[in-house]
Amino acid sequence: MHRRAFLASTLAATLVPQSLAAQSTERARRIGWVTAQTAASLAPYVEAFRQGLSERGYNEGQTLTIEYRYGEGIDGRVPELARELTRLPVDLIVAQGTAAFELPPLDLPVVFVISADPVSSGFADSLAKPRGNKSGLTLMAVELNGKRLDLLKEIVPDLRRVAIVGNPEHPGAHLERGFSEETGRQLGLRIDYFPTETRDKLADSLARMADDPPQAISILADGFAIQNRKTIIDFAMSKHIPAISGWPIFAQSGALFTYGPKLTESYRRLAYYVDRILKGANPADLPIEQPTTFEFTINMRTAKTLNLTIPSSLLASADRVIE
């Protein structure tokens, strides 16, 4: 009986697929996710990130553990959350948004997704040459500021004057402003820039606009603008003028339309960096990527309130129409 049992166990071992045998001996990896934002605000993007990891063969709870740390919008929490992750320890840290700028010095690799320009941020010498132990994705594509003005001109043919609202302290904001102004010149538009790095500056800018309203407001998509989007959009609606921006959350909050990166695709792409680094790649050897997939969202409720007609060609090209 003992001999038969031994032979049976030996035969069973030889029949186990090599992939399963390797999986059983492979060390499970642990990565950290840190952000200053709330869990609820990032839920669809975290899910896209997890999906990207799954597509690359990582199974949460088996071959991979993700430790999530959220700042919940409370200033100053990110450094300690990051240190907490390093004490676990984790193999690398994924830093979302402003958390990438708030990390303490780390010996670990860092994968980031930011809305800022990586070169202006000091994260890279160029997109092809990240610095130090960080690489990842930027959601900033300055040429889209021109595309949005083109779209706005199609909806408002007599457009002559547009206000640009943006935080001058956001790395790369000067590039977005410059591209907007250049496109404005090409379209025959007057572009007025209003710096809004604090709530006081925002209040002052809106007061000046109230005295001499523009025909539209283009909102540069940065963290400050997202936090204060309702104030800006409500002001625009009170003056019966459209507001536009880059990320769908602005259209969902009442902007006329948004055109910008398809954020779920960008977050899914983060998994590529995690996979490469876990397999031994140096972050400095992984070029920083910009968005390659875009989405166009139109808020028809806002269009009707403003008595604006959206051309059928634009409606047909929209990825989402909010009725």
C-alpha positions as a LaTeX table, in Angstrom:
\begin{tabular}{lrrr}
\hline
Residue & $x$ (\AA) & $y$ (\AA) & $z$ (\AA) \\
\hline
Met1 & 0.00 & 0.00 & 0.00 \\
His2 & 2.79 & 2.37 & 0.85 \\
Arg3 & 4.48 & 1.64 & $-2.48$ \\
Arg4 & 1.25 & 2.25 & $-4.42$ \\
Ala5 & 0.65 & 5.53 & $-2.57$ \\
Phe6 & 4.18 & 6.69 & $-3.32$ \\
Leu7 & 3.81 & 5.88 & $-7.01$ \\
Ala8 & 0.45 & 7.64 & $-7.19$ \\
Ser9 & 1.80 & 10.80 & $-5.57$ \\
Thr10 & 4.82 & 10.79 & $-7.86$ \\
Leu11 & 2.61 & 10.41 & $-10.93$ \\
Ala12 & 0.32 & 13.22 & $-9.76$ \\
Ala13 & 3.29 & 15.55 & $-9.32$ \\
Thr14 & 4.46 & 14.88 & $-12.87$ \\
Leu15 & 0.99 & 15.74 & $-14.18$ \\
Val16 & 0.85 & 19.18 & $-12.48$ \\
Pro17 & 1.19 & 21.87 & $-15.21$ \\
Gln18 & 4.51 & 23.67 & $-15.07$ \\
Ser19 & 2.76 & 27.04 & $-14.89$ \\
Leu20 & 0.91 & 26.02 & $-11.73$ \\
Ala21 & 4.05 & 24.59 & $-10.19$ \\
Ala22 & 5.93 & 27.81 & $-10.93$ \\
Gln23 & 3.01 & 29.85 & $-9.58$ \\
Ser24 & 3.08 & 27.96 & $-6.31$ \\
Thr25 & 6.76 & 28.72 & $-5.77$ \\
Glu26 & 6.74 & 32.28 & $-7.11$ \\
Arg27 & 6.90 & 34.94 & $-4.40$ \\
Ala28 & 3.70 & 36.94 & $-4.12$ \\
Arg29 & 4.37 & 40.61 & $-4.79$ \\
Arg30 & 3.07 & 43.50 & $-2.71$ \\
Ile31 & 2.64 & 47.03 & $-4.04$ \\
Gly32 & 1.40 & 50.20 & $-2.39$ \\
Trp33 & $-1.15$ & 52.69 & $-3.74$ \\
Val34 & $-1.09$ & 56.15 & $-2.18$ \\
Thr35 & $-3.16$ & 59.22 & $-2.96$ \\
Ala36 & $-4.30$ & 62.40 & $-1.26$ \\
Gln37 & $-7.82$ & 61.87 & $-2.59$ \\
Thr38 & $-10.82$ & 59.90 & $-1.33$ \\
Ala39 & $-11.47$ & 56.29 & $-2.20$ \\
Ala40 & $-14.88$ & 57.10 & $-3.66$ \\
Ser41 & $-13.54$ & 59.73 & $-6.07$ \\
Leu42 & $-11.08$ & 57.26 & $-7.60$ \\
Ala43 & $-13.15$ & 54.06 & $-7.61$ \\
Pro44 & $-13.52$ & 53.70 & $-11.42$ \\
Tyr45 & $-9.83$ & 54.42 & $-11.97$ \\
Val46 & $-8.65$ & 51.99 & $-9.32$ \\
Glu47 & $-10.84$ & 49.35 & $-10.95$ \\
Ala48 & $-9.27$ & 50.11 & $-14.36$ \\
Phe49 & $-5.80$ & 49.78 & $-12.79$ \\
Arg50 & $-6.74$ & 46.43 & $-11.25$ \\
Gln51 & $-8.11$ & 45.26 & $-14.57$ \\
Gly52 & $-4.81$ & 46.17 & $-16.24$ \\
Leu53 & $-2.93$ & 44.12 & $-13.68$ \\
Ser54 & $-5.25$ & 41.17 & $-14.20$ \\
Glu55 & $-4.69$ & 41.37 & $-17.95$ \\
Arg56 & $-0.97$ & 41.05 & $-17.25$ \\
Gly57 & $-1.43$ & 37.90 & $-15.22$ \\
Tyr58 & $-1.55$ & 39.26 & $-11.66$ \\
Asn59 & $-4.21$ & 37.80 & $-9.38$ \\
Glu60 & $-4.97$ & 39.85 & $-6.29$ \\
Gly61 & $-4.84$ & 37.75 & $-3.18$ \\
Gln62 & $-2.71$ & 35.13 & $-4.91$ \\
Thr63 & 0.25 & 36.50 & $-6.85$ \\
Leu64 & $-0.28$ & 40.14 & $-5.89$ \\
Thr65 & $-1.39$ & 42.19 & $-2.90$ \\
Ile66 & $-2.25$ & 45.89 & $-3.21$ \\
Glu67 & $-2.09$ & 48.00 & $-0.07$ \\
Tyr68 & $-4.30$ & 51.06 & $-0.51$ \\
Arg69 & $-3.73$ & 54.28 & 1.40 \\
Tyr70 & $-6.05$ & 57.29 & 0.90 \\
Gly71 & $-5.47$ & 60.77 & 2.28 \\
Glu72 & $-9.23$ & 61.43 & 2.15 \\
Gly73 & $-8.59$ & 65.04 & 1.14 \\
Ile74 & $-6.77$ & 65.89 & 4.38 \\
Asp75 & $-3.66$ & 67.99 & 3.77 \\
Gly76 & $-0.31$ & 66.58 & 4.78 \\
Arg77 & $-1.21$ & 62.91 & 5.15 \\
Val78 & 0.69 & 61.50 & 2.18 \\
Pro79 & 4.24 & 61.40 & 3.66 \\
Glu80 & 3.20 & 59.28 & 6.64 \\
Leu81 & 1.00 & 57.04 & 4.47 \\
Ala82 & 4.00 & 56.43 & 2.21 \\
Arg83 & 6.25 & 55.66 & 5.16 \\
Glu84 & 3.60 & 53.27 & 6.44 \\
Leu85 & 3.73 & 51.41 & 3.12 \\
Thr86 & 7.51 & 51.14 & 3.21 \\
Arg87 & 7.35 & 49.57 & 6.66 \\
Leu88 & 5.08 & 46.72 & 5.48 \\
Pro89 & 7.18 & 46.51 & 3.20 \\
Val90 & 6.07 & 46.87 & $-0.44$ \\
Asp91 & 7.99 & 46.25 & $-3.67$ \\
Leu92 & 7.01 & 49.59 & $-5.23$ \\
Ile93 & 4.62 & 52.47 & $-4.71$ \\
Val94 & 2.02 & 53.79 & $-7.14$ \\
Ala95 & 1.49 & 57.50 & $-6.43$ \\
Gln96 & $-1.72$ & 59.06 & $-7.75$ \\
Gly97 & $-2.04$ & 62.77 & $-8.47$ \\
Thr98 & $-0.57$ & 65.25 & $-6.02$ \\
Ala99 & 0.73 & 62.38 & $-3.86$ \\
Ala100 & 3.57 & 62.03 & $-6.37$ \\
Phe101 & 4.81 & 65.48 & $-5.29$ \\
Glu102 & 4.34 & 64.87 & $-1.57$ \\
Leu103 & 6.28 & 61.62 & $-1.19$ \\
Pro104 & 9.23 & 61.63 & 1.21 \\
Pro105 & 12.58 & 60.41 & $-0.18$ \\
Leu106 & 12.21 & 56.70 & $-0.95$ \\
Asp107 & 14.57 & 53.92 & $-1.98$ \\
Leu108 & 11.65 & 52.10 & $-3.63$ \\
Pro109 & 10.62 & 52.44 & $-7.27$ \\
Val110 & 7.67 & 54.80 & $-7.78$ \\
Val111 & 5.08 & 54.64 & $-10.56$ \\
Phe112 & 3.07 & 57.87 & $-10.88$ \\
Val113 & 0.03 & 59.17 & $-12.69$ \\
Ile114 & $-0.12$ & 62.97 & $-12.65$ \\
Ser115 & $-2.01$ & 65.74 & $-14.43$ \\
Ala116 & 1.13 & 67.88 & $-14.57$ \\
Asp117 & 4.04 & 68.19 & $-16.99$ \\
Pro118 & 6.78 & 65.79 & $-15.76$ \\
Val119 & 9.64 & 68.00 & $-16.99$ \\
Ser120 & 8.30 & 71.13 & $-15.29$ \\
Ser121 & 7.69 & 68.97 & $-12.22$ \\
Gly122 & 11.36 & 67.97 & $-12.08$ \\
Phe123 & 10.53 & 64.29 & $-12.58$ \\
Ala124 & 12.28 & 64.05 & $-15.93$ \\
Asp125 & 14.74 & 65.71 & $-18.29$ \\
Ser126 & 12.34 & 64.76 & $-21.09$ \\
Leu127 & 9.51 & 62.27 & $-21.48$ \\
Ala128 & 12.11 & 59.77 & $-22.72$ \\
Lys129 & 14.40 & 60.35 & $-19.74$ \\
Pro130 & 12.78 & 60.07 & $-16.30$ \\
Arg131 & 14.92 & 60.96 & $-13.31$ \\
Gly132 & 15.81 & 58.74 & $-10.39$ \\
Asn133 & 13.43 & 56.07 & $-9.24$ \\
Lys134 & 10.19 & 57.43 & $-10.77$ \\
Ser135 & 8.32 & 56.93 & $-14.02$ \\
Gly136 & 4.74 & 56.64 & $-15.16$ \\
Leu137 & 2.02 & 58.58 & $-16.93$ \\
Thr138 & 1.13 & 62.22 & $-17.40$ \\
Leu139 & $-2.45$ & 63.13 & $-18.24$ \\
Met140 & $-1.36$ & 66.51 & $-19.62$ \\
Ala141 & $-1.51$ & 66.91 & $-23.39$ \\
Val142 & $-1.22$ & 70.65 & $-24.03$ \\
Glu143 & $-2.42$ & 70.45 & $-27.65$ \\
Leu144 & $-5.87$ & 69.45 & $-26.40$ \\
Asn145 & $-6.38$ & 73.01 & $-25.19$ \\
Gly146 & $-6.42$ & 74.05 & $-28.83$ \\
Lys147 & $-8.78$ & 71.22 & $-29.76$ \\
Arg148 & $-11.26$ & 72.35 & $-27.13$ \\
Leu149 & $-11.24$ & 75.89 & $-28.48$ \\
Asp150 & $-11.84$ & 74.53 & $-31.99$ \\
Leu151 & $-14.85$ & 72.58 & $-30.73$ \\
Leu152 & $-16.17$ & 75.60 & $-28.84$ \\
Lys153 & $-15.92$ & 77.74 & $-31.98$ \\
Glu154 & $-18.06$ & 75.19 & $-33.84$ \\
Ile155 & $-20.76$ & 75.52 & $-31.20$ \\
Val156 & $-20.46$ & 79.31 & $-30.80$ \\
Pro157 & $-19.59$ & 80.62 & $-34.30$ \\
Asp158 & $-19.50$ & 84.27 & $-33.19$ \\
Leu159 & $-17.04$ & 83.47 & $-30.41$ \\
Arg160 & $-14.52$ & 86.27 & $-29.95$ \\
Arg161 & $-13.41$ & 86.25 & $-26.32$ \\
Val162 & $-12.56$ & 83.39 & $-23.96$ \\
Ala163 & $-11.31$ & 83.45 & $-20.37$ \\
Ile164 & $-8.73$ & 80.84 & $-19.33$ \\
Val165 & $-8.90$ & 79.85 & $-15.66$ \\
Gly166 & $-5.91$ & 77.97 & $-14.29$ \\
Asn167 & $-3.52$ & 77.49 & $-11.41$ \\
Pro168 & $-0.14$ & 79.01 & $-12.40$ \\
Glu169 & 1.59 & 76.86 & $-9.77$ \\
His170 & 0.48 & 73.64 & $-11.47$ \\
Pro171 & 3.57 & 72.33 & $-13.32$ \\
Gly172 & 3.02 & 72.81 & $-17.04$ \\
Ala173 & 0.19 & 75.35 & $-16.69$ \\
His174 & 2.34 & 77.85 & $-18.60$ \\
Leu175 & 2.44 & 75.40 & $-21.52$ \\
Glu176 & $-1.33$ & 75.03 & $-21.53$ \\
Arg177 & $-1.78$ & 78.77 & $-21.35$ \\
Gly178 & 0.67 & 79.31 & $-24.20$ \\
Phe179 & $-1.02$ & 76.74 & $-26.42$ \\
Ser180 & $-4.43$ & 78.26 & $-25.68$ \\
Glu181 & $-3.21$ & 81.74 & $-26.57$ \\
Glu182 & $-1.58$ & 80.54 & $-29.80$ \\
Thr183 & $-4.74$ & 78.72 & $-30.87$ \\
Gly184 & $-6.74$ & 81.78 & $-29.93$ \\
Arg185 & $-4.66$ & 83.91 & $-32.29$ \\
Gln186 & $-5.22$ & 81.40 & $-35.09$ \\
Leu187 & $-8.97$ & 81.42 & $-34.50$ \\
Gly188 & $-9.19$ & 85.18 & $-34.10$ \\
Leu189 & $-10.01$ & 84.93 & $-30.39$ \\
Arg190 & $-9.00$ & 87.17 & $-27.56$ \\
Ile191 & $-7.71$ & 85.01 & $-24.69$ \\
Asp192 & $-7.75$ & 86.48 & $-21.18$ \\
Tyr193 & $-5.86$ & 84.51 & $-18.54$ \\
Phe194 & $-7.03$ & 84.47 & $-14.92$ \\
Pro195 & $-4.61$ & 82.87 & $-12.39$ \\
Thr196 & $-6.50$ & 80.96 & $-9.70$ \\
Glu197 & $-4.06$ & 79.29 & $-7.33$ \\
Thr198 & $-6.07$ & 80.09 & $-4.18$ \\
Arg199 & $-9.73$ & 80.59 & $-3.33$ \\
Asp200 & $-9.06$ & 84.30 & $-2.82$ \\
Lys201 & $-7.51$ & 84.55 & $-6.28$ \\
Leu202 & $-10.45$ & 82.62 & $-7.72$ \\
Ala203 & $-12.94$ & 84.96 & $-6.05$ \\
Asp204 & $-11.01$ & 87.97 & $-7.38$ \\
Ser205 & $-10.90$ & 86.52 & $-10.91$ \\
Leu206 & $-14.63$ & 85.80 & $-10.93$ \\
Ala207 & $-15.35$ & 89.32 & $-9.65$ \\
Arg208 & $-13.32$ & 90.80 & $-12.50$ \\
Met209 & $-15.11$ & 88.56 & $-15.00$ \\
Ala210 & $-18.46$ & 89.61 & $-13.57$ \\
Asp211 & $-17.67$ & 93.25 & $-14.41$ \\
Asp212 & $-16.81$ & 92.36 & $-18.01$ \\
Pro213 & $-18.00$ & 88.81 & $-18.81$ \\
Pro214 & $-16.22$ & 86.78 & $-21.48$ \\
Gln215 & $-18.21$ & 84.67 & $-23.95$ \\
Ala216 & $-16.88$ & 81.42 & $-22.50$ \\
Ile217 & $-14.55$ & 80.02 & $-19.84$ \\
Ser218 & $-11.95$ & 77.32 & $-20.50$ \\
Ile219 & $-10.89$ & 75.63 & $-17.26$ \\
Leu220 & $-7.43$ & 74.08 & $-17.10$ \\
Ala221 & $-7.83$ & 70.68 & $-15.42$ \\
Asp222 & $-5.71$ & 70.77 & $-12.28$ \\
Gly223 & $-6.38$ & 69.69 & $-8.71$ \\
Phe224 & $-7.48$ & 73.15 & $-7.57$ \\
Ala225 & $-9.93$ & 73.48 & $-10.46$ \\
Ile226 & $-11.43$ & 70.07 & $-9.71$ \\
Gln227 & $-11.94$ & 70.99 & $-6.06$ \\
Asn228 & $-13.55$ & 74.30 & $-7.03$ \\
Arg229 & $-15.29$ & 73.29 & $-10.24$ \\
Lys230 & $-18.79$ & 73.95 & $-8.91$ \\
Thr231 & $-17.91$ & 77.54 & $-8.01$ \\
Ile232 & $-16.51$ & 78.20 & $-11.51$ \\
Ile233 & $-19.29$ & 76.43 & $-13.40$ \\
Asp234 & $-22.06$ & 78.00 & $-11.31$ \\
Phe235 & $-20.56$ & 81.42 & $-12.03$ \\
Ala236 & $-20.48$ & 80.67 & $-15.77$ \\
Met237 & $-24.09$ & 79.56 & $-15.75$ \\
Ser238 & $-25.12$ & 82.66 & $-13.81$ \\
Lys239 & $-23.63$ & 84.75 & $-16.62$ \\
His240 & $-25.22$ & 82.50 & $-19.24$ \\
Ile241 & $-21.87$ & 81.53 & $-20.76$ \\
Pro242 & $-20.46$ & 78.04 & $-21.41$ \\
Ala243 & $-17.58$ & 76.54 & $-19.46$ \\
Ile244 & $-15.41$ & 73.80 & $-20.96$ \\
Ser245 & $-12.55$ & 71.63 & $-19.68$ \\
Gly246 & $-10.61$ & 68.43 & $-20.20$ \\
Trp247 & $-11.96$ & 65.82 & $-17.80$ \\
Pro248 & $-15.49$ & 64.32 & $-17.75$ \\
Ile249 & $-16.04$ & 65.29 & $-14.12$ \\
Phe250 & $-16.43$ & 68.92 & $-15.28$ \\
Ala251 & $-19.17$ & 68.00 & $-17.78$ \\
Gln252 & $-20.83$ & 65.90 & $-15.10$ \\
Ser253 & $-20.78$ & 69.02 & $-12.92$ \\
Gly254 & $-22.42$ & 71.24 & $-15.56$ \\
Ala255 & $-19.73$ & 72.31 & $-18.03$ \\
Leu256 & $-20.93$ & 72.42 & $-21.63$ \\
Phe257 & $-18.42$ & 69.81 & $-22.77$ \\
Thr258 & $-15.10$ & 68.20 & $-21.99$ \\
Tyr259 & $-12.49$ & 66.78 & $-24.31$ \\
Gly260 & $-9.44$ & 65.08 & $-22.92$ \\
Pro261 & $-7.71$ & 61.83 & $-22.04$ \\
Lys262 & $-9.81$ & 58.74 & $-21.49$ \\
Leu263 & $-8.82$ & 58.39 & $-17.88$ \\
Thr264 & $-9.77$ & 54.76 & $-17.41$ \\
Glu265 & $-7.41$ & 53.80 & $-20.25$ \\
Ser266 & $-4.58$ & 55.77 & $-18.68$ \\
Tyr267 & $-5.09$ & 54.08 & $-15.32$ \\
Arg268 & $-5.23$ & 50.68 & $-16.98$ \\
Arg269 & $-1.91$ & 51.52 & $-18.61$ \\
Leu270 & $-0.32$ & 52.04 & $-15.17$ \\
Ala271 & $-0.23$ & 48.24 & $-14.90$ \\
Tyr272 & 2.40 & 48.16 & $-17.66$ \\
Tyr273 & 4.84 & 50.11 & $-15.47$ \\
Val274 & 4.13 & 48.00 & $-12.42$ \\
Asp275 & 4.67 & 44.81 & $-14.41$ \\
Arg276 & 7.93 & 45.99 & $-15.98$ \\
Ile277 & 9.39 & 47.13 & $-12.65$ \\
Leu278 & 8.35 & 43.99 & $-10.78$ \\
Lys279 & 10.17 & 42.06 & $-13.51$ \\
Gly280 & 13.36 & 44.02 & $-12.91$ \\
Ala281 & 13.17 & 47.14 & $-15.09$ \\
Asn282 & 14.71 & 50.39 & $-13.84$ \\
Pro283 & 12.11 & 53.21 & $-13.75$ \\
Ala284 & 14.65 & 55.55 & $-15.36$ \\
Asp285 & 14.64 & 53.27 & $-18.42$ \\
Leu286 & 10.86 & 53.48 & $-18.88$ \\
Pro287 & 9.82 & 56.60 & $-20.87$ \\
Ile288 & 6.93 & 58.60 & $-19.46$ \\
Glu289 & 3.78 & 58.23 & $-21.55$ \\
Gln290 & 1.11 & 60.74 & $-22.52$ \\
Pro291 & $-2.53$ & 59.89 & $-23.27$ \\
Thr292 & $-3.25$ & 58.18 & $-26.58$ \\
Thr293 & $-7.00$ & 57.65 & $-26.18$ \\
Phe294 & $-9.42$ & 60.55 & $-25.74$ \\
Glu295 & $-13.06$ & 61.08 & $-24.83$ \\
Phe296 & $-15.58$ & 63.78 & $-25.69$ \\
Thr297 & $-18.48$ & 64.40 & $-23.30$ \\
Ile298 & $-21.32$ & 66.83 & $-24.05$ \\
Asn299 & $-23.82$ & 68.06 & $-21.46$ \\
Met300 & $-27.04$ & 68.63 & $-23.39$ \\
Arg301 & $-28.84$ & 69.91 & $-20.29$ \\
Thr302 & $-26.35$ & 72.76 & $-20.14$ \\
Ala303 & $-26.60$ & 73.37 & $-23.90$ \\
Lys304 & $-30.39$ & 73.71 & $-23.63$ \\
Thr305 & $-30.11$ & 76.03 & $-20.63$ \\
Leu306 & $-27.71$ & 78.25 & $-22.59$ \\
Asn307 & $-29.84$ & 78.03 & $-25.77$ \\
Leu308 & $-26.91$ & 76.57 & $-27.68$ \\
Thr309 & $-27.33$ & 74.23 & $-30.62$ \\
Ile310 & $-24.80$ & 71.40 & $-30.77$ \\
Pro311 & $-23.99$ & 70.50 & $-34.41$ \\
Ser312 & $-25.13$ & 66.99 & $-35.31$ \\
Ser313 & $-21.58$ & 66.11 & $-36.36$ \\
Leu314 & $-20.32$ & 66.82 & $-32.84$ \\
Leu315 & $-23.14$ & 64.86 & $-31.23$ \\
Ala316 & $-22.31$ & 61.91 & $-33.48$ \\
Ser317 & $-18.65$ & 62.04 & $-32.44$ \\
Ala318 & $-19.33$ & 62.33 & $-28.70$ \\
Asp319 & $-18.39$ & 59.40 & $-26.48$ \\
Arg320 & $-21.07$ & 60.42 & $-23.99$ \\
Val321 & $-24.03$ & 62.76 & $-24.08$ \\
Ile322 & $-25.52$ & 63.85 & $-20.75$ \\
Glu323 & $-29.25$ & 64.38 & $-21.29$ \\
\hline
\end{tabular}
